[in-house]
Amino acid sequence: MQHVQFESGILGEVFSYLAIKLEGMSTEEHECVLTLDEMAITAAVEWDNRTGRFIGDGTLPKHSSTATHALAFMLGGIFTRWKQTMAY
């Protein structure tokens, strides 16, 4: 997991891992729901050594401030208990 890119936005690599996970499940277990969850975060801009850039600025269009909240998009199983964050 240390090599997976977890930058804000759609987590493209996670879709590949989810496809592998779903291969071992029945068609019924593929049924899922999209959920959204907002959370408060500590406002800060920090240097990320892994990416070599600053993180913490808001990503909404026409807004230039430090982020104070995050919005996560997750898929969760309906008939089987599983959950995966797909974007934030």
Secondary structure as UniProt FT lines:
FT   TURN            2..3
FT   HELIX           12..23
FT   HELIX           28..30
FT   STRAND          32..40
FT   STRAND          46..48
FT   TURN            49..52
FT   STRAND          53..55
FT   TURN            61..62
FT   STRAND          69..77
FT   STRAND          83..87
//
